[in-house]
Amino acid sequence: MPARQRPEPAQLLTALAHGELRLLGRMPWSSNATFLAEVGHDGVVLPVVYKPGRGERPLRDFPPDLYRRERAAYLLSEALGWGLVPETVLRDGPHGRGAVQRLVPADYAVHYFTLLEQPQHRDALLAVAVFDVVANNADRKGGHVLLGDDGRIWSVDHGLCFHARPKLRTVVWDFAGQPVPEPLVADVARLAAHDDDLLAGLLEVLAPDEVDALRARAAAVVEHSVFPTPGSRHPFPWPLV
């Protein structure tokens, strides 16, 4: 059988984009059609998550093709240099065009609330919190923060991000009112100041006003350098995990 291993980043993205995509089953408890699948490329088989646009339920406040926002989240994570979002590409699949993301091997009984109790993960969780502010994450559940088998914190499920209007809805309010660590502010500052490569990539998957709003949120993080506090209107997702 082909080896199940993780190739180098460039090879991994090539495999995700061009490998043979085979469905293994549907993921449970997902509001939209989400499939466990695998891609095979050059003798390597990778487990992936496939989210086709065809399987999305229409929403009143978000346009269709939420899968594009999964790619946008990956691009943002890479631009910041934080490596929070697993490698994600857009491609055609058995159920049409969608997002294909590397599946993170993890103990899925571990989530944000359990990780918060472990001081060694605090820095990574702070980065997740800043990421959500910049991405305007409207659905940060506790189960969307994973501890991978590699010991790293990973962030997944970003279909409800990047709206042009404020929609931050998250369980990560534990740092509210605290200063954002200077290294994180510095990374966001570089993003807010100038990043043509990121801008070009995001404009392929987001509307221009959504990209403008992202830059404005990044600038606000730099200006205030303080984690926001919950607003009065629906600051928490449901369910929480």
C-alpha positions in Angstrom: 0.0 0.0 0.0 1.2 3.6 -0.5 2.9 5.2 2.5 0.8 7.4 4.7 3.2 10.2 5.3 3.3 14.0 5.2 5.5 15.3 2.3 7.2 18.7 2.2 4.9 21.7 2.0 5.2 22.3 -1.7 4.7 18.6 -2.5 1.8 18.6 -0.1 0.0 21.4 -1.8 0.6 19.8 -5.2 -0.9 16.5 -3.9 -3.9 18.3 -2.5 -4.5 20.2 -5.7 -3.8 17.4 -8.2 -4.0 14.1 -6.5 -6.8 11.6 -7.1 -9.5 12.5 -4.6 -11.5 9.5 -3.2 -14.4 9.8 -0.8 -14.3 7.7 2.4 -17.5 8.9 4.1 -19.5 11.8 5.3 -18.3 13.6 8.5 -20.9 13.5 11.3 -22.4 16.6 13.0 -21.7 19.0 10.2 -24.3 21.5 9.2 -23.0 21.4 5.6 -21.9 18.4 3.6 -18.4 17.6 4.7 -16.6 14.5 3.6 -13.6 12.5 4.9 -11.5 11.7 1.9 -8.0 10.9 0.8 -5.8 12.1 -2.1 -3.2 9.9 -3.7 -0.3 11.5 -5.5 3.2 10.1 -6.4 2.8 7.1 -4.2 1.7 9.1 -1.1 -1.8 9.0 0.4 -3.1 11.8 2.5 -6.3 12.0 4.6 -8.2 15.2 3.8 -11.5 17.0 4.5 -13.5 17.9 1.4 -16.2 20.6 1.6 -18.0 21.1 -1.7 -20.0 24.2 -2.4 -22.9 22.1 -3.6 -23.4 20.7 -0.1 -23.7 24.1 1.6 -27.0 25.3 3.2 -28.0 28.8 2.1 -27.5 31.5 4.7 -29.1 34.9 4.9 -26.0 36.8 6.0 -23.2 35.0 4.0 -23.0 34.6 0.3 -22.7 31.1 -1.2 -19.4 29.2 -1.7 -18.4 29.3 1.9 -15.6 26.9 1.0 -13.7 29.8 -0.5 -13.3 31.2 3.0 -11.4 28.0 4.1 -8.8 28.9 1.5 -8.7 32.5 2.6 -8.1 31.4 6.2 -5.1 29.3 5.1 -3.7 32.3 3.1 -4.1 34.6 6.1 -2.5 32.2 8.5 0.5 31.8 6.1 0.8 35.5 5.6 1.0 36.0 9.3 3.6 33.3 9.6 1.6 31.5 12.3 0.9 28.1 10.6 -2.4 27.7 12.4 -4.6 26.5 9.5 -3.8 23.2 7.7 -2.9 23.3 4.1 -6.0 24.1 2.0 -6.6 24.2 -1.7 -9.7 24.8 -4.0 -10.4 22.1 -6.6 -13.0 20.0 -8.3 -14.1 16.8 -6.6 -16.8 14.1 -6.8 -19.5 16.6 -5.7 -18.2 19.6 -7.5 -15.8 22.4 -6.7 -14.9 22.8 -3.0 -12.1 23.1 -0.4 -9.8 20.3 0.2 -7.8 20.5 3.5 -5.2 18.2 5.0 -6.8 16.3 7.9 -5.0 17.0 11.2 -4.5 13.7 13.1 -5.6 14.7 16.7 -7.3 13.6 19.8 -10.7 15.1 19.1 -11.7 14.9 22.7 -9.3 17.7 23.3 -10.5 21.2 22.4 -10.1 24.9 23.3 -11.6 24.5 26.8 -9.3 21.7 27.8 -6.3 23.3 26.1 -6.9 26.5 28.1 -6.1 24.6 31.3 -2.6 23.8 30.0 -0.2 26.8 30.3 2.1 25.5 27.6 -0.5 26.2 25.0 -1.3 29.8 26.1 0.8 31.4 23.4 -0.8 29.4 20.6 -4.3 30.2 21.9 -3.4 33.9 22.0 -2.5 33.6 18.3 -5.8 31.9 17.6 -7.7 34.7 19.4 -5.9 37.4 17.3 -6.4 35.4 14.1 -10.2 35.3 14.8 -10.3 39.1 15.3 -8.5 39.7 12.0 -10.6 37.0 10.2 -13.8 38.2 11.8 -14.6 34.6 12.7 -18.4 34.2 13.3 -18.3 30.6 14.4 -15.3 29.8 16.6 -16.4 26.7 18.6 -14.2 25.0 21.1 -13.9 22.0 18.9 -12.5 24.0 16.1 -9.2 24.2 18.0 -7.2 21.0 17.8 -4.1 19.6 19.4 -2.4 17.7 16.6 -0.4 14.5 17.0 2.6 16.7 16.1 2.0 18.7 19.4 0.9 21.9 17.5 -2.3 23.8 17.9 -4.4 23.9 14.7 -7.4 26.0 13.7 -10.1 24.5 11.5 -13.6 25.3 10.1 -13.4 28.8 8.8 -16.4 28.9 6.4 -18.0 31.7 8.4 -15.2 34.2 8.4 -14.2 37.4 6.5 -17.6 39.1 6.4 -17.3 42.8 5.7 -19.5 43.6 8.7 -18.5 42.9 12.3 -19.6 39.4 13.2 -17.1 38.1 15.8 -18.7 35.1 17.5 -16.4 33.0 19.5 -15.7 31.0 22.7 -12.3 32.6 23.0 -13.1 35.5 25.3 -10.7 34.5 28.1 -8.2 37.2 27.0 -10.7 40.0 26.6 -9.3 43.4 27.7 -5.8 42.1 27.9 -2.9 43.5 25.8 -2.1 41.6 22.6 1.5 40.3 22.9 3.9 42.5 21.0 5.2 39.8 18.6 1.6 39.1 17.4 1.0 42.8 17.0 4.2 43.1 14.9 3.0 40.2 12.6 -0.4 41.9 12.1 1.3 45.3 11.5 3.3 43.9 8.6 0.0 42.5 7.2 -1.8 45.8 7.7 0.9 47.9 6.2 1.5 46.1 2.9 1.2 42.6 1.4 0.4 42.6 -2.3 0.8 38.8 -2.5 -1.8 38.2 0.2 -4.0 40.8 -1.3 -3.9 39.2 -4.7 -4.6 35.8 -3.2 -7.5 36.9 -1.1 -9.1 38.8 -4.0 -9.4 35.4 -5.8 -11.6 34.1 -3.0 -13.2 37.1 -1.3 -15.1 40.2 -2.4 -13.1 43.5 -2.5 -15.1 45.0 0.4 -14.3 41.9 2.5 -10.6 42.3 1.8 -10.8 46.0 2.7 -12.5 45.2 6.0 -9.8 42.6 6.8 -7.1 45.2 6.4 -9.1 47.6 8.5 -9.4 45.0 11.3 -5.7 44.4 11.1 -5.0 48.1 11.4 -7.3 48.3 14.5 -5.4 45.4 16.2 -2.2 47.3 15.7 -3.7 50.6 16.9 -5.3 49.4 20.0 -3.3 46.2 20.8 -5.9 45.0 23.2 -8.2 42.0 22.9 -11.8 43.0 22.3 -14.6 42.4 24.9 -17.8 40.6 24.1 -20.4 42.7 22.4 -24.0 42.8 23.5 -25.4 40.9 20.5 -24.7 37.1 20.2 -21.0 37.0 21.1 -21.0 33.2 21.5 -21.6 30.5 18.9 -23.9 27.5 19.4 -23.1 24.9 20.3 -20.0 26.0 22.2 -18.0 22.9 21.3 
